[in-house]
Amino acid sequence: MNQASLNTKRVGMVFLTLLFLGLFVGPILAQEQSKKFLLLKRGTNQKSQIRFFPGEDITYKSKKIGYFVTDRIVNVDTEYIYLTENILSPSDILEIDIRRKDPRNRTLNNLTNLSFGAGTMAIALEGINSLYQQRKLQFSPGLIKTSAILLGTGFGLLPLRYKTFTLSDRNKLQLVLLEIE
């Protein structure tokens, strides 16, 4: 064998070794040894639980500060939440803003956008169709009613959002530390 074919085989073996290490060993080494998060529980339903992990922003109102503050979670231990600008005890928190975190809000937002889009599209298509066929803007009464109902539904769904998580007897806040062995 000549030198060029030996070098090609070595490069191929190095590539396969790195590929193997990247695909199989990398994810094993990259796993965190512990999972820490702040858990907001409303009852026992798993779907209504919200988790805040270190590195995420949290907007909260505490007993010491009477207004909402946004800060980034740095770490969570058994008794405190360490933020970039503050250290909080879970008992100091009164409310947490969950507008962007609650998955139920995404569903409501999708339904709102669907209603707005369908109502607007129906009016626009009927208008374009009438301009093309009859050379004047004309809408059928049934389509106007349907579009009005769709747009009204969209406006009616706008205020239906889960805005804050208020701590109470039913709503609990837990600091969770999971150790993976």
C-alpha positions as CSV (number, residue, x, y, z in Angstrom):
1,M,0.0,0.0,0.0
2,N,1.2,3.5,-0.7
3,Q,1.4,6.3,1.8
4,A,-1.6,8.2,0.4
5,S,-4.0,5.3,0.9
6,L,-2.7,4.8,4.5
7,N,-3.3,8.5,5.3
8,T,-6.8,8.3,3.9
9,K,-7.6,5.2,6.0
10,R,-6.2,7.0,9.2
11,V,-8.4,10.1,8.5
12,G,-11.4,7.8,8.0
13,M,-10.7,6.0,11.3
14,V,-10.2,9.3,13.2
15,F,-13.5,10.6,11.7
16,L,-15.4,7.4,12.7
17,T,-13.9,7.6,16.2
18,L,-15.0,11.2,16.6
19,L,-18.4,10.5,15.2
20,F,-18.8,7.6,17.7
21,L,-17.7,9.8,20.6
22,G,-20.0,12.6,19.6
23,L,-23.1,10.5,19.1
24,F,-22.8,8.1,22.0
25,V,-20.4,9.4,24.7
26,G,-21.1,13.1,24.3
27,P,-24.8,13.0,25.4
28,I,-23.9,10.8,28.4
29,L,-21.3,13.2,29.6
30,A,-23.5,16.2,28.9
31,Q,-26.3,15.0,31.2
32,E,-26.6,17.1,34.3
33,Q,-26.2,15.2,37.5
34,S,-29.1,17.1,39.1
35,K,-32.2,18.9,38.0
36,K,-33.2,21.9,39.9
37,F,-36.4,24.0,39.3
38,L,-39.1,26.1,40.9
39,L,-42.5,24.3,40.6
40,L,-45.8,26.1,40.6
41,K,-48.6,23.7,41.4
42,R,-52.3,24.3,41.1
43,G,-54.0,21.3,42.5
44,T,-52.8,17.8,41.5
45,N,-53.2,18.1,37.8
46,Q,-49.9,17.7,36.0
47,K,-51.0,20.0,33.1
48,S,-51.5,22.9,35.4
49,Q,-47.9,22.7,36.8
50,I,-45.4,25.3,35.6
51,R,-41.6,24.9,36.0
52,F,-39.0,27.6,36.1
53,F,-35.4,26.4,35.6
54,P,-32.1,28.1,36.3
55,G,-31.3,30.5,33.4
56,E,-34.9,31.5,32.9
57,D,-36.4,34.9,33.6
58,I,-39.1,35.1,36.3
59,T,-41.4,38.1,37.0
60,Y,-42.6,38.1,40.6
61,K,-44.1,40.3,43.3
62,S,-42.7,39.8,46.8
63,K,-43.8,40.8,50.3
64,K,-40.9,43.2,50.6
65,I,-41.4,44.8,47.2
66,G,-45.0,45.7,46.3
67,Y,-44.6,45.6,42.5
68,F,-43.5,43.1,39.9
69,V,-39.8,42.6,39.3
70,T,-38.2,40.6,36.5
71,D,-35.0,38.7,37.3
72,R,-33.1,35.7,36.0
73,I,-32.9,32.5,38.2
74,V,-29.3,31.6,38.8
75,N,-29.7,28.6,41.2
76,V,-32.2,26.9,43.4
77,D,-31.5,25.1,46.6
78,T,-33.7,23.6,49.4
79,E,-34.6,27.0,51.0
80,Y,-33.8,29.8,48.6
81,I,-34.1,31.0,45.0
82,Y,-30.9,32.7,43.9
83,L,-31.5,35.4,41.3
84,T,-29.0,37.7,39.6
85,E,-30.2,40.7,41.7
86,N,-31.8,39.1,44.7
87,I,-32.1,36.0,46.9
88,L,-35.7,35.0,47.6
89,S,-37.4,32.6,50.0
90,P,-40.5,31.0,48.5
91,S,-42.5,32.3,51.5
92,D,-41.6,35.9,50.4
93,I,-43.3,35.5,47.0
94,L,-46.9,36.7,46.6
95,E,-47.5,36.4,42.9
96,I,-45.7,35.2,39.8
97,D,-46.4,36.4,36.3
98,I,-47.1,33.4,34.1
99,R,-48.4,35.0,30.8
100,R,-45.5,33.7,28.7
101,K,-44.9,30.5,30.6
102,D,-48.3,28.9,30.9
103,P,-49.0,26.5,28.0
104,R,-52.8,27.1,28.3
105,N,-52.1,30.7,27.2
106,R,-50.6,29.4,24.0
107,T,-53.8,27.4,23.2
108,L,-55.9,30.5,23.9
109,N,-53.6,32.6,21.7
110,N,-53.9,30.1,18.9
111,L,-57.7,30.1,19.1
112,T,-57.8,33.9,19.1
113,N,-55.5,34.1,16.1
114,L,-57.5,31.4,14.3
115,S,-60.8,33.4,14.9
116,F,-59.2,36.7,13.8
117,G,-57.6,35.1,10.7
118,A,-60.7,33.2,9.6
119,G,-63.0,36.3,10.0
120,T,-60.5,38.6,8.2
121,M,-59.8,36.1,5.4
122,A,-63.5,35.5,4.7
123,I,-64.2,39.2,4.3
124,A,-61.1,39.8,2.2
125,L,-61.8,36.8,-0.1
126,E,-65.4,37.8,-0.6
127,G,-64.3,41.4,-1.4
128,I,-61.7,40.3,-3.9
129,N,-64.1,37.8,-5.4
130,S,-66.9,40.4,-5.8
131,L,-64.4,43.0,-7.3
132,Y,-63.2,40.4,-9.8
133,Q,-66.6,39.1,-10.9
134,Q,-68.9,42.1,-10.6
135,R,-66.4,45.0,-10.7
136,K,-67.8,46.4,-7.4
137,L,-67.3,45.7,-3.7
138,Q,-70.3,43.7,-2.5
139,F,-70.7,41.4,0.5
140,S,-73.4,38.8,1.2
141,P,-75.3,39.2,4.4
142,G,-74.5,35.7,5.6
143,L,-70.8,36.2,5.2
144,I,-70.9,39.5,7.1
145,K,-72.6,37.7,10.0
146,T,-70.2,34.8,9.9
147,S,-67.2,37.2,9.8
148,A,-68.6,39.3,12.6
149,I,-69.1,36.2,14.8
150,L,-65.5,35.0,14.1
151,L,-64.0,38.5,14.8
152,G,-66.2,38.9,17.9
153,T,-65.0,35.5,19.2
154,G,-61.4,36.6,18.7
155,F,-62.0,39.8,20.6
156,G,-63.9,37.8,23.3
157,L,-61.0,35.4,23.8
158,L,-58.4,38.2,24.2
159,P,-58.9,38.8,27.9
160,L,-59.1,35.1,28.8
161,R,-55.5,34.6,29.7
162,Y,-53.8,33.2,32.8
163,K,-51.9,36.2,34.0
164,T,-50.6,35.6,37.5
165,F,-50.1,32.7,39.8
166,T,-51.1,33.8,43.3
167,L,-50.0,31.8,46.2
168,S,-52.8,30.4,48.3
169,D,-54.0,27.2,50.0
170,R,-54.7,25.7,46.6
171,N,-51.7,27.2,44.7
172,K,-48.4,25.9,46.0
173,L,-44.8,26.9,45.2
174,Q,-42.1,24.2,45.6
175,L,-38.3,24.1,45.2
176,V,-37.5,20.8,43.5
177,L,-34.0,19.2,43.5
178,L,-33.8,15.9,41.7
179,E,-30.5,14.0,42.1
180,I,-29.8,11.6,39.2
181,E,-27.5,8.7,40.1
